[in-house]
Amino acid sequence: MAANVARQNDENLGTYYYGKIENGKHHKSALNALAAKLFRIVYWVIDKEYKVQ
């Protein structure tokens, strides 16, 4: 799962994941929250208009 790899390799996303764990979320719940965050990031990048320079 992409969220699991992102958790392990990206400092900001790892901090987000471990913050969820510290708040009492279970591993799968925190991973789903991280996957939703990744989805929002990817959607934002795709939806952004791009100008060729």
Contacts in CASP RR format, 6 or more apart in sequence:
PFRMAT RR
TARGET T0000
AUTHOR 0000-0000-0000
METHOD contacts of the structure
MODEL  1
MAANVARQNDENLGTYYYGKIENGKHHKSALNALAAKLFRIVYWVIDKEY
KVQ
1 31 0 8 1.000
1 35 0 8 1.000
2 35 0 8 1.000
2 38 0 8 1.000
3 13 0 8 1.000
3 17 0 8 1.000
3 31 0 8 1.000
3 32 0 8 1.000
3 34 0 8 1.000
3 35 0 8 1.000
3 38 0 8 1.000
4 31 0 8 1.000
6 13 0 8 1.000
6 14 0 8 1.000
6 34 0 8 1.000
6 38 0 8 1.000
7 13 0 8 1.000
7 14 0 8 1.000
7 17 0 8 1.000
7 31 0 8 1.000
7 34 0 8 1.000
8 14 0 8 1.000
13 34 0 8 1.000
13 37 0 8 1.000
13 38 0 8 1.000
14 34 0 8 1.000
16 33 0 8 1.000
16 34 0 8 1.000
16 37 0 8 1.000
17 30 0 8 1.000
17 31 0 8 1.000
17 33 0 8 1.000
17 34 0 8 1.000
19 30 0 8 1.000
20 29 0 8 1.000
20 30 0 8 1.000
20 33 0 8 1.000
20 34 0 8 1.000
21 27 0 8 1.000
21 30 0 8 1.000
25 33 0 8 1.000
END
